[in-house]
Amino acid sequence: MTAWLAPATLEEALELRAERGAGASVLAGGTFLGILMNEGFLSPDVLLSLGRVAELDGIRVKRGELCLGAMTTHRAVERSQVVRDGWPVLARAFSLVASPRVRNQATVGGVLADADYASDPPAILTALGARAVLRSPRATREVSVGELILGHYETSIAEDELLVEVRVPPCPGRAVYRKFRSRSSEDRPCVAVAAVSGEAGLRVVVGAVAGTPQELPEACALGPEAAAEIARRYAEEIEPMSDSRGSAGYRRRVIEVEVRRAVEALA
């Protein structure tokens, strides 16, 4: 029988995480973990639930950055006036995830800690330069989304660490998120494209096509006016996977179209 641990404070949660290590599966919203357990892919001996840790929930702005608690739901991000005013592209991306029922349960920290390639948030968070805050009893550190997600369902989170917050820099002047679905309107993306343009230049990130969000800085250096050429290079250089949402060849064609449209929207 699976043991259930439900700490009431962050300090207690960190202590239990350090004590149990890899022997405990961390439960946030449970939308992805529940699927794995129901399908028999995962049978944890211990579940460390963060549902009672109020310190991990909330949306605030600190020194110009958006701070999202790890237990903040997708629905809260979608509906937050703070997010809509300062980071509208983020609110839009979260609003496109699955259905309201799922968004009311899924959490910001959970979707990154799962490292599920077929998720919406990683691409837009990467493009916006978001950082994950990882805490353990010994230290606190920040890593970019690219440093956090190492591959399919693999992250750099240590066995004694919890992802406690996601910090998003001020939103660039122009940003867009495009989601291409190949099946139902509530499905996960076949291809996701996030593009931003500001003082630091153009950044385009393609998600849901490989184990990690994909970007090509050299192609982006051409600038928003070179939308067709940037799109061509993304389609040629990314090695997409095949799954139930589309073959590698199909995804390659979609990548070219969606990247071009995203960059054109910025230009």
Phi and psi in degrees as GROMACS dihedral restraints (atoms count N, CA, C in turn):
[ dihedral_restraints ]
;  ai    aj    ak    al  type     phi  dphi    fc
    3     4     5     6     1   -75.3    20    10
    4     5     6     7     1   129.2    20    10
    6     7     8     9     1   -80.1    20    10
    7     8     9    10     1   146.6    20    10
    9    10    11    12     1  -117.4    20    10
   10    11    12    13     1   119.6    20    10
   12    13    14    15     1  -114.2    20    10
   13    14    15    16     1   127.3    20    10
   15    16    17    18     1  -132.8    20    10
   16    17    18    19     1    77.2    20    10
   18    19    20    21     1   -63.4    20    10
   19    20    21    22     1   152.1    20    10
   21    22    23    24     1   -99.3    20    10
   22    23    24    25     1   -14.9    20    10
   24    25    26    27     1  -130.3    20    10
   25    26    27    28     1   161.1    20    10
   27    28    29    30     1   -65.7    20    10
   28    29    30    31     1   -41.2    20    10
   30    31    32    33     1   -60.5    20    10
   31    32    33    34     1   -41.6    20    10
   33    34    35    36     1   -64.9    20    10
   34    35    36    37     1   -41.1    20    10
   36    37    38    39     1   -62.9    20    10
   37    38    39    40     1   -40.9    20    10
   39    40    41    42     1   -66.0    20    10
   40    41    42    43     1   -39.4    20    10
   42    43    44    45     1   -63.7    20    10
   43    44    45    46     1   -43.4    20    10
   45    46    47    48     1   -67.7    20    10
   46    47    48    49     1   -37.8    20    10
   48    49    50    51     1   -62.6    20    10
   49    50    51    52     1   -45.4    20    10
   51    52    53    54     1   -66.1    20    10
   52    53    54    55     1   -37.5    20    10
   54    55    56    57     1   -69.7    20    10
   55    56    57    58     1   -42.5    20    10
   57    58    59    60     1   -89.0    20    10
   58    59    60    61     1   -30.4    20    10
   60    61    62    63     1    56.9    20    10
   61    62    63    64     1  -135.4    20    10
   63    64    65    66     1   -68.9    20    10
   64    65    66    67     1   -10.1    20    10
   66    67    68    69     1   -75.1    20    10
   67    68    69    70     1    -8.7    20    10
   69    70    71    72     1  -122.5    20    10
   70    71    72    73     1   136.9    20    10
   72    73    74    75     1   -95.7    20    10
   73    74    75    76     1   127.8    20    10
   75    76    77    78     1   -79.2    20    10
   76    77    78    79     1   130.4    20    10
   78    79    80    81     1  -110.6    20    10
   79    80    81    82     1   116.9    20    10
   81    82    83    84     1  -103.8    20    10
   82    83    84    85     1  -101.6    20    10
   84    85    86    87     1   -77.9    20    10
   85    86    87    88     1   -29.2    20    10
   87    88    89    90     1    83.4    20    10
   88    89    90    91     1     4.0    20    10
   90    91    92    93     1   -66.7    20    10
   91    92    93    94     1   -36.2    20    10
   93    94    95    96     1   -90.7    20    10
   94    95    96    97     1   -43.5    20    10
   96    97    98    99     1   -60.7    20    10
   97    98    99   100     1   -38.5    20    10
   99   100   101   102     1   -61.2    20    10
  100   101   102   103     1   -39.7    20    10
  102   103   104   105     1   -63.4    20    10
  103   104   105   106     1   -45.8    20    10
  105   106   107   108     1   -60.8    20    10
  106   107   108   109     1   -40.5    20    10
  108   109   110   111     1   -70.8    20    10
  109   110   111   112     1   -41.6    20    10
  111   112   113   114     1   -64.9    20    10
  112   113   114   115     1   -32.6    20    10
  114   115   116   117     1   -85.9    20    10
  115   116   117   118     1    -3.2    20    10
  117   118   119   120     1    82.1    20    10
  118   119   120   121     1    11.0    20    10
  120   121   122   123     1   -80.5    20    10
  121   122   123   124     1   -19.2    20    10
  123   124   125   126     1  -142.2    20    10
  124   125   126   127     1   131.8    20    10
  126   127   128   129     1  -133.8    20    10
  127   128   129   130     1    76.5    20    10
  129   130   131   132     1   -68.2    20    10
  130   131   132   133     1   143.4    20    10
  132   133   134   135     1   -75.9    20    10
  133   134   135   136     1   -30.9    20    10
  135   136   137   138     1  -136.7    20    10
  136   137   138   139     1   135.3    20    10
  138   139   140   141     1  -110.7    20    10
  139   140   141   142     1   123.5    20    10
  141   142   143   144     1  -100.8    20    10
  142   143   144   145     1    98.5    20    10
  144   145   146   147     1   -85.6    20    10
  145   146   147   148     1   133.7    20    10
  147   148   149   150     1  -102.4    20    10
  148   149   150   151     1    10.0    20    10
  150   151   152   153     1   -61.8    20    10
  151   152   153   154     1   -26.3    20    10
  153   154   155   156     1   -95.0    20    10
  154   155   156   157     1    -2.2    20    10
  156   157   158   159     1   -86.6    20    10
  157   158   159   160     1    92.5    20    10
  159   160   161   162     1   -62.9    20    10
  160   161   162   163     1   -26.9    20    10
  162   163   164   165     1   -64.2    20    10
  163   164   165   166     1   -19.1    20    10
  165   166   167   168     1   -93.4    20    10
  166   167   168   169     1     4.0    20    10
  168   169   170   171     1  -113.5    20    10
  169   170   171   172     1   139.1    20    10
  171   172   173   174     1   137.1    20    10
  172   173   174   175     1   157.3    20    10
  174   175   176   177     1  -126.2    20    10
  175   176   177   178     1   127.4    20    10
  177   178   179   180     1  -150.4    20    10
  178   179   180   181     1   164.1    20    10
  180   181   182   183     1  -114.7    20    10
  181   182   183   184     1   127.4    20    10
  183   184   185   186     1  -132.9    20    10
  184   185   186   187     1   120.0    20    10
  186   187   188   189     1    51.5    20    10
  187   188   189   190     1    41.1    20    10
  189   190   191   192     1    84.3    20    10
  190   191   192   193     1    -8.5    20    10
  192   193   194   195     1   -98.3    20    10
  193   194   195   196     1   146.8    20    10
  195   196   197   198     1   -85.0    20    10
  196   197   198   199     1   125.6    20    10
  198   199   200   201     1  -113.2    20    10
  199   200   201   202     1   117.3    20    10
  201   202   203   204     1  -110.7    20    10
  202   203   204   205     1   117.7    20    10
  204   205   206   207     1   -61.9    20    10
  205   206   207   208     1   146.9    20    10
  207   208   209   210     1   -59.4    20    10
  208   209   210   211     1   -30.1    20    10
  210   211   212   213     1   -93.6    20    10
  211   212   213   214     1     8.7    20    10
  213   214   215   216     1   -68.2    20    10
  214   215   216   217     1   131.4    20    10
  216   217   218   219     1   -79.5    20    10
  217   218   219   220     1   158.9    20    10
  219   220   221   222     1   -58.3    20    10
  220   221   222   223     1   -39.1    20    10
  222   223   224   225     1   -64.0    20    10
  223   224   225   226     1   -37.7    20    10
  225   226   227   228     1   -65.1    20    10
  226   227   228   229     1   -40.3    20    10
  228   229   230   231     1   -65.3    20    10
  229   230   231   232     1   -44.7    20    10
  231   232   233   234     1   -58.0    20    10
  232   233   234   235     1   -40.8    20    10
  234   235   236   237     1   -97.1    20    10
  235   236   237   238     1    -8.9    20    10
  237   238   239   240     1   -64.9    20    10
  238   239   240   241     1   127.7    20    10
  240   241   242   243     1   -67.6    20    10
  241   242   243   244     1   -32.9    20    10
  243   244   245   246     1   -60.5    20    10
  244   245   246   247     1   -45.8    20    10
  246   247   248   249     1   -68.5    20    10
  247   248   249   250     1   -43.6    20    10
  249   250   251   252     1   -62.1    20    10
  250   251   252   253     1   -36.2    20    10
  252   253   254   255     1   -75.4    20    10
  253   254   255   256     1   -44.0    20    10
  255   256   257   258     1   -99.6    20    10
  256   257   258   259     1   -26.9    20    10
  258   259   260   261     1  -136.8    20    10
  259   260   261   262     1    59.8    20    10
  261   262   263   264     1   -59.2    20    10
  262   263   264   265     1   -33.4    20    10
  264   265   266   267     1   -65.3    20    10
  265   266   267   268     1   -30.9    20    10
  267   268   269   270     1   -71.4    20    10
  268   269   270   271     1   -42.1    20    10
  270   271   272   273     1   -60.7    20    10
  271   272   273   274     1   -40.8    20    10
  273   274   275   276     1   -64.8    20    10
  274   275   276   277     1   -45.7    20    10
  276   277   278   279     1   -60.3    20    10
  277   278   279   280     1   -43.7    20    10
  279   280   281   282     1   -69.3    20    10
  280   281   282   283     1   -28.4    20    10
  282   283   284   285     1   -71.4    20    10
  283   284   285   286     1   -17.1    20    10
  285   286   287   288     1   -92.2    20    10
  286   287   288   289     1    -1.7    20    10
  288   289   290   291     1   -74.8    20    10
  289   290   291   292     1   119.2    20    10
  291   292   293   294     1    44.5    20    10
  292   293   294   295     1  -117.4    20    10
  294   295   296   297     1  -132.3    20    10
  295   296   297   298     1   165.1    20    10
  297   298   299   300     1   -55.1    20    10
  298   299   300   301     1   -34.4    20    10
  300   301   302   303     1   -61.5    20    10
  301   302   303   304     1   -43.6    20    10
  303   304   305   306     1   -70.6    20    10
  304   305   306   307     1   -42.6    20    10
  306   307   308   309     1   -65.7    20    10
  307   308   309   310     1   -26.8    20    10
  309   310   311   312     1   -71.8    20    10
  310   311   312   313     1   -15.7    20    10
  312   313   314   315     1  -110.8    20    10
  313   314   315   316     1   -42.2    20    10
  315   316   317   318     1   -66.2    20    10
  316   317   318   319     1   144.1    20    10
  318   319   320   321     1  -115.8    20    10
  319   320   321   322     1   159.5    20    10
  321   322   323   324     1   -63.4    20    10
  322   323   324   325     1   -46.4    20    10
  324   325   326   327     1   -69.6    20    10
  325   326   327   328     1   -38.1    20    10
  327   328   329   330     1   -62.6    20    10
  328   329   330   331     1   -41.7    20    10
  330   331   332   333     1   -66.6    20    10
  331   332   333   334     1   -31.7    20    10
  333   334   335   336     1   -80.3    20    10
  334   335   336   337     1   -40.4    20    10
  336   337   338   339     1   -66.7    20    10
  337   338   339   340     1   -27.7    20    10
  339   340   341   342     1   -72.4    20    10
  340   341   342   343     1   -27.9    20    10
  342   343   344   345     1    53.8    20    10
  343   344   345   346     1    41.1    20    10
  345   346   347   348     1   -80.8    20    10
  346   347   348   349     1   115.9    20    10
  348   349   350   351     1   -60.4    20    10
  349   350   351   352     1   -30.1    20    10
  351   352   353   354     1   -91.6    20    10
  352   353   354   355     1    44.6    20    10
  354   355   356   357     1  -116.3    20    10
  355   356   357   358     1   154.3    20    10
  357   358   359   360     1   -78.0    20    10
  358   359   360   361     1   -48.9    20    10
  360   361   362   363     1   -57.8    20    10
  361   362   363   364     1   -37.8    20    10
  363   364   365   366     1   -55.1    20    10
  364   365   366   367     1   -40.0    20    10
  366   367   368   369     1   -65.2    20    10
  367   368   369   370     1   -48.6    20    10
  369   370   371   372     1   -70.5    20    10
  370   371   372   373     1   -36.4    20    10
  372   373   374   375     1   -65.9    20    10
  373   374   375   376     1   -37.4    20    10
  375   376   377   378     1   -63.7    20    10
  376   377   378   379     1   -47.4    20    10
  378   379   380   381     1   -61.8    20    10
  379   380   381   382     1   -33.3    20    10
  381   382   383   384     1   -83.6    20    10
  382   383   384   385     1    -1.5    20    10
  384   385   386   387     1    75.0    20    10
  385   386   387   388     1    29.9    20    10
  387   388   389   390     1   -67.9    20    10
  388   389   390   391     1   154.5    20    10
  390   391   392   393     1  -127.9    20    10
  391   392   393   394     1   142.1    20    10
  393   394   395   396     1   -96.8    20    10
  394   395   396   397     1   133.6    20    10
  396   397   398   399     1   -96.1    20    10
  397   398   399   400     1   121.4    20    10
  399   400   401   402     1  -112.3    20    10
  400   401   402   403     1   129.2    20    10
  402   403   404   405     1  -123.9    20    10
  403   404   405   406     1   146.1    20    10
  405   406   407   408     1  -143.0    20    10
  406   407   408   409     1   171.1    20    10
  408   409   410   411     1   -60.9    20    10
  409   410   411   412     1   -19.9    20    10
  411   412   413   414     1   -95.3    20    10
  412   413   414   415     1   -24.0    20    10
  414   415   416   417     1  -169.8    20    10
  415   416   417   418     1   168.5    20    10
  417   418   419   420     1  -126.2    20    10
  418   419   420   421     1   135.2    20    10
  420   421   422   423     1  -141.9    20    10
  421   422   423   424     1   159.0    20    10
  423   424   425   426     1  -118.4    20    10
  424   425   426   427     1   138.8    20    10
  426   427   428   429     1  -134.8    20    10
  427   428   429   430     1   148.7    20    10
  429   430   431   432     1   -70.5    20    10
  430   431   432   433     1   164.4    20    10
  432   433   434   435     1   -61.7    20    10
  433   434   435   436     1   -36.2    20    10
  435   436   437   438     1   -64.1    20    10
  436   437   438   439     1   -34.5    20    10
  438   439   440   441     1   -78.2    20    10
  439   440   441   442     1   -26.1    20    10
  441   442   443   444     1   -76.4    20    10
  442   443   444   445     1   -49.6    20    10
  444   445   446   447     1   -89.6    20    10
  445   446   447   448     1   114.3    20    10
  447   448   449   450     1   -98.0    20    10
  448   449   450   451     1   -20.7    20    10
  450   451   452   453     1   171.3    20    10
  451   452   453   454     1  -164.6    20    10
  453   454   455   456     1   -58.7    20    10
  454   455   456   457     1   111.6    20    10
  456   457   458   459     1    58.2    20    10
  457   458   459   460     1    26.8    20    10
  459   460   461   462     1  -126.4    20    10
  460   461   462   463     1   130.3    20    10
  462   463   464   465     1  -129.6    20    10
  463   464   465   466     1   173.8    20    10
  465   466   467   468     1   -93.6    20    10
  466   467   468   469     1    10.5    20    10
  468   469   470   471     1   -68.1    20    10
  469   470   471   472     1   124.2    20    10
  471   472   473   474     1   -73.4    20    10
  472   473   474   475     1   164.9    20    10
  474   475   476   477     1   -66.1    20    10
  475   476   477   478     1   -18.7    20    10
  477   478   479   480     1  -107.8    20    10
  478   479   480   481     1    12.1    20    10
  480   481   482   483     1  -107.8    20    10
  481   482   483   484     1   152.3    20    10
  483   484   485   486     1  -123.6    20    10
  484   485   486   487     1   141.3    20    10
  486   487   488   489     1   -80.1    20    10
  487   488   489   490     1   116.3    20    10
  489   490   491   492     1  -108.6    20    10
  490   491   492   493     1   -20.7    20    10
  492   493   494   495     1  -160.9    20    10
  493   494   495   496     1   153.3    20    10
  495   496   497   498     1  -121.3    20    10
  496   497   498   499     1   127.2    20    10
  498   499   500   501     1  -112.7    20    10
  499   500   501   502     1   128.5    20    10
  501   502   503   504     1  -118.1    20    10
  502   503   504   505     1   122.1    20    10
  504   505   506   507     1   -61.6    20    10
  505   506   507   508     1   167.1    20    10
  507   508   509   510     1   -52.7    20    10
  508   509   510   511     1   138.7    20    10
  510   511   512   513     1   -68.8    20    10
  511   512   513   514     1   134.8    20    10
  513   514   515   516     1   -61.0    20    10
  514   515   516   517     1   169.3    20    10
  516   517   518   519     1   -60.2    20    10
  517   518   519   520     1   -35.1    20    10
  519   520   521   522     1  -132.7    20    10
  520   521   522   523     1   134.8    20    10
  522   523   524   525     1  -155.4    20    10
  523   524   525   526     1   146.8    20    10
  525   526   527   528     1  -146.0    20    10
  526   527   528   529     1   146.3    20    10
  528   529   530   531     1  -129.2    20    10
  529   530   531   532     1   127.5    20    10
  531   532   533   534     1  -121.2    20    10
  532   533   534   535     1   133.6    20    10
  534   535   536   537     1  -122.5    20    10
  535   536   537   538     1   121.2    20    10
  537   538   539   540     1  -105.1    20    10
  538   539   540   541     1   121.1    20    10
  540   541   542   543     1  -105.7    20    10
  541   542   543   544     1   136.9    20    10
  543   544   545   546     1  -101.5    20    10
  544   545   546   547     1    -5.8    20    10
  546   547   548   549     1  -127.7    20    10
  547   548   549   550     1  -115.4    20    10
  549   550   551   552     1   -84.3    20    10
  550   551   552   553     1   166.4    20    10
  552   553   554   555     1   -68.5    20    10
  553   554   555   556     1   -17.8    20    10
  555   556   557   558     1  -102.1    20    10
  556   557   558   559     1     9.6    20    10
  558   559   560   561     1   -78.5    20    10
  559   560   561   562     1   166.2    20    10
  561   562   563   564     1   -71.4    20    10
  562   563   564   565     1   162.5    20    10
  564   565   566   567     1   -71.0    20    10
  565   566   567   568     1   142.3    20    10
  567   568   569   570     1   -80.0    20    10
  568   569   570   571     1   -40.1    20    10
  570   571   572   573     1  -142.8    20    10
  571   572   573   574     1   134.0    20    10
  573   574   575   576     1  -122.4    20    10
  574   575   576   577     1   135.3    20    10
  576   577   578   579     1  -130.0    20    10
  577   578   579   580     1   124.1    20    10
  579   580   581   582     1  -116.1    20    10
  580   581   582   583     1   130.7    20    10
  582   583   584   585     1  -135.7    20    10
  583   584   585   586     1   134.6    20    10
  585   586   587   588     1  -133.7    20    10
  586   587   588   589     1   149.8    20    10
  588   589   590   591     1  -140.4    20    10
  589   590   591   592     1   126.4    20    10
  591   592   593   594     1  -157.3    20    10
  592   593   594   595     1  -155.1    20    10
  594   595   596   597     1   -61.2    20    10
  595   596   597   598     1   -30.5    20    10
  597   598   599   600     1   -82.5    20    10
  598   599   600   601     1     0.4    20    10
  600   601   602   603     1    99.4    20    10
  601   602   603   604     1  -163.0    20    10
  603   604   605   606     1   -92.7    20    10
  604   605   606   607     1   138.8    20    10
  606   607   608   609     1  -136.5    20    10
  607   608   609   610     1   126.2    20    10
  609   610   611   612     1  -124.7    20    10
  610   611   612   613     1   127.9    20    10
  612   613   614   615     1  -125.1    20    10
  613   614   615   616     1   130.3    20    10
  615   616   617   618     1  -109.0    20    10
  616   617   618   619     1   125.5    20    10
  618   619   620   621     1  -115.3    20    10
  619   620   621   622     1   169.2    20    10
  621   622   623   624     1    70.4    20    10
  622   623   624   625     1    13.6    20    10
  624   625   626   627     1  -117.6    20    10
  625   626   627   628     1   -10.7    20    10
  627   628   629   630     1  -153.5    20    10
  628   629   630   631     1   179.9    20    10
  630   631   632   633     1   -65.7    20    10
  631   632   633   634     1   -24.2    20    10
  633   634   635   636     1  -132.9    20    10
  634   635   636   637     1   156.5    20    10
  636   637   638   639     1   -58.2    20    10
  637   638   639   640     1   138.3    20    10
  639   640   641   642     1  -108.0    20    10
  640   641   642   643     1   135.2    20    10
  642   643   644   645     1  -147.9    20    10
  643   644   645   646     1   152.1    20    10
  645   646   647   648     1  -127.8    20    10
  646   647   648   649     1    89.1    20    10
  648   649   650   651     1   -56.7    20    10
  649   650   651   652     1   -36.1    20    10
  651   652   653   654     1   -65.4    20    10
  652   653   654   655     1   -38.7    20    10
  654   655   656   657     1   -67.7    20    10
  655   656   657   658     1   -40.3    20    10
  657   658   659   660     1   -65.9    20    10
  658   659   660   661     1   -23.9    20    10
  660   661   662   663     1   -63.6    20    10
  661   662   663   664     1   -16.1    20    10
  663   664   665   666     1   -68.5    20    10
  664   665   666   667     1   -22.6    20    10
  666   667   668   669     1    92.1    20    10
  667   668   669   670     1   160.9    20    10
  669   670   671   672     1   -58.2    20    10
  670   671   672   673     1   -25.1    20    10
  672   673   674   675     1   -70.3    20    10
  673   674   675   676     1   -17.4    20    10
  675   676   677   678     1  -100.7    20    10
  676   677   678   679     1    45.4    20    10
  678   679   680   681     1   -57.2    20    10
  679   680   681   682     1   -46.2    20    10
  681   682   683   684     1   -64.6    20    10
  682   683   684   685     1   -42.2    20    10
  684   685   686   687     1   -69.1    20    10
  685   686   687   688     1   -40.4    20    10
  687   688   689   690     1   -61.2    20    10
  688   689   690   691     1   -45.2    20    10
  690   691   692   693     1   -62.2    20    10
  691   692   693   694     1   -42.2    20    10
  693   694   695   696     1   -60.8    20    10
  694   695   696   697     1   -43.2    20    10
  696   697   698   699     1   -68.7    20    10
  697   698   699   700     1   -37.7    20    10
  699   700   701   702     1   -62.4    20    10
  700   701   702   703     1   -43.1    20    10
  702   703   704   705     1   -66.1    20    10
  703   704   705   706     1   -35.0    20    10
  705   706   707   708     1   -78.1    20    10
  706   707   708   709     1   -38.3    20    10
  708   709   710   711     1   -93.2    20    10
  709   710   711   712     1   -24.5    20    10
  711   712   713   714     1   -76.4    20    10
  712   713   714   715     1   139.7    20    10
  714   715   716   717     1  -104.3    20    10
  715   716   717   718     1    88.2    20    10
  717   718   719   720     1   -73.2    20    10
  718   719   720   721     1   156.9    20    10
  720   721   722   723     1   -94.2    20    10
  721   722   723   724     1   167.7    20    10
  723   724   725   726     1  -110.1    20    10
  724   725   726   727     1   136.6    20    10
  726   727   728   729     1  -153.7    20    10
  727   728   729   730     1  -165.5    20    10
  729   730   731   732     1   -66.9    20    10
  730   731   732   733     1   -15.2    20    10
  732   733   734   735     1   -92.4    20    10
  733   734   735   736     1    -9.3    20    10
  735   736   737   738     1   160.6    20    10
  736   737   738   739     1   151.4    20    10
  738   739   740   741     1   -76.7    20    10
  739   740   741   742     1   168.9    20    10
  741   742   743   744     1   -60.6    20    10
  742   743   744   745     1   -42.3    20    10
  744   745   746   747     1   -64.6    20    10
  745   746   747   748     1   -41.9    20    10
  747   748   749   750     1   -61.9    20    10
  748   749   750   751     1   -46.2    20    10
  750   751   752   753     1   -61.3    20    10
  751   752   753   754     1   -37.9    20    10
  753   754   755   756     1   -60.5    20    10
  754   755   756   757     1   -41.6    20    10
  756   757   758   759     1   -67.5    20    10
  757   758   759   760     1   -39.7    20    10
  759   760   761   762     1   -66.9    20    10
  760   761   762   763     1   -39.4    20    10
  762   763   764   765     1   -55.8    20    10
  763   764   765   766     1   -46.6    20    10
  765   766   767   768     1   -61.7    20    10
  766   767   768   769     1   -44.3    20    10
  768   769   770   771     1   -66.7    20    10
  769   770   771   772     1   -47.4    20    10
  771   772   773   774     1   -72.2    20    10
  772   773   774   775     1   -36.2    20    10
  774   775   776   777     1   -65.1    20    10
  775   776   777   778     1   -43.3    20    10
  777   778   779   780     1   -60.4    20    10
  778   779   780   781     1   -45.4    20    10
  780   781   782   783     1   -65.3    20    10
  781   782   783   784     1   -38.1    20    10
  783   784   785   786     1   -65.2    20    10
  784   785   786   787     1   -45.1    20    10
  786   787   788   789     1   -68.4    20    10
  787   788   789   790     1   -39.1    20    10
  789   790   791   792     1   -61.9    20    10
  790   791   792   793     1   -35.6    20    10
  792   793   794   795     1   -64.3    20    10
  793   794   795   796     1   -32.2    20    10
  795   796   797   798     1   -76.0    20    10
  796   797   798   799     1   -35.6    20    10
